[in-house]
Amino acid sequence: MAQPPASSPGGGAGQAPPGLGGSRGPEHRTPRRSAVTRQIVGTPDAPSSPLFAQGVRVGSHLHVSGMTAVDPATGEMAGPTIRQQLRQALANCEAVVAAGGGAPEDVVEVGVLLAHPEDFAGLNEAWAEYFGDSPPARHVARLGPELPGVLVSVRMTAILG
């Protein structure tokens, strides 16, 4: 079967299809104007970092960054157990949801990063206590880096009315 000419869409030898990069770096990209407006959401009632926004609202979607179990009032970890840390991390995320104009029932998805797989049963117990009969969608994965004292990191997505 014949190969398409090098100038055709889909690329010839050594060419990436249009829009998929190639050998030109980011300095050659044309700035894109977005039709969406991003609103940064923050609150003193949750841990913060200069490296990322606590939350970003785009339209009715609020994306909350990963939160650990740091108690914003003390700057200390909420406790040494998965149950204590999950409750605090969820509370930190919900503080950002509230700052963005939402409520706990607006949370539609939660991502959980778990440091130790053996804590999964404790995570499920604390999860059931926290969310009751109406939990949001959830995914759980392993937390990559070893962070001293950190057992869990939680992120949320809420749809605000």
Secondary structure, 3 states (H helix, E strand, C coil): CCCCCCCCCCCCCCCCCCCCCCCCCHHHCCCCCCCCCEEEECCCCCCCECCECCEEEECCEEEEEEECCECCCCCCECCCCHHHHHHHHHHHHHHHHHHCCCCHHHEEEEEEEECCHHHHHHHHHHHHHHHCCCCCEEEEEECCCCCCCCCEEEEEEEECC
